[in-house]
Amino acid sequence: MDLFFKILLIIFSLGLILAVLLQKGKSAGLSGAISGGAEHLFGKQKARGLDLFLARLTMVLAVGFFVLSLIVSYVLHD
């Protein structure tokens, strides 16, 4: 059972890394902060389709990663 949770934790961690790397980067610097604020103020939605799916997938994988980390470290610790 211990090995199963550890393998599942590795799968979740690799999936989380891939989900984060597949997401679009946000604009950096002062110009990105100004234009990003303007887009947010005027209601332009950038999270559509694949971006929205990747954001939700990242959240699910992150929660799963933290829960599995707690299980492996506290419950299955010898």
WOKA-V925525 format. One record per residue. N is the residue number from 1. RES is the residue in one letter. SS is DSSP state (2 for helix, 1 for strand, 0 for the rest). PHI is phi in radians with two decimals (999 if undefined). Layout:
BEGIN
[[N/RES/SS/PHI] [N/RES/SS/PHI]]
END
This chain:
BEGIN
[[1/M/0/999] [2/D/2/-1.08] [3/L/2/-1.13] [4/F/2/-1.05] [5/F/2/-1.17] [6/K/2/-1.19] [7/I/2/-1.16] [8/L/2/-1.10] [9/L/2/-1.13] [10/I/2/-1.14] [11/I/2/-1.11] [12/F/2/-1.13] [13/S/2/-1.18] [14/L/2/-1.16] [15/G/2/-1.12] [16/L/2/-1.14] [17/I/2/-1.07] [18/L/2/-1.13] [19/A/2/-1.11] [20/V/2/-1.22] [21/L/2/-1.22] [22/L/2/-1.40] [23/Q/0/-1.33] [24/K/0/-1.21] [25/G/0/-1.38] [26/K/0/-1.45] [27/S/0/-1.13] [28/A/0/-1.85] [29/G/2/1.50] [30/L/2/-1.19] [31/S/2/-1.13] [32/G/2/-1.19] [33/A/2/-1.19] [34/I/2/-1.24] [35/S/2/-1.22] [36/G/2/-1.14] [37/G/2/-1.16] [38/A/2/-1.17] [39/E/2/-1.14] [40/H/2/-1.20] [41/L/2/-1.15] [42/F/0/-1.60] [43/G/0/1.49] [44/K/0/-1.33] [45/Q/0/-1.66] [46/K/0/-1.68] [47/A/0/-1.52] [48/R/0/-2.25] [49/G/0/0.98] [50/L/2/-1.14] [51/D/2/-1.10] [52/L/2/-1.16] [53/F/2/-1.09] [54/L/2/-1.16] [55/A/2/-1.15] [56/R/2/-1.21] [57/L/2/-1.10] [58/T/2/-1.08] [59/M/2/-1.11] [60/V/2/-1.12] [61/L/2/-1.17] [62/A/2/-1.16] [63/V/2/-1.12] [64/G/2/-1.09] [65/F/2/-1.11] [66/F/2/-1.17] [67/V/2/-1.13] [68/L/2/-1.14] [69/S/2/-1.10] [70/L/2/-1.13] [71/I/2/-1.08] [72/V/2/-1.15] [73/S/2/-1.40] [74/Y/2/-1.74] [75/V/2/-1.32] [76/L/0/-1.74] [77/H/0/-1.29] [78/D/0/-1.26]]
END
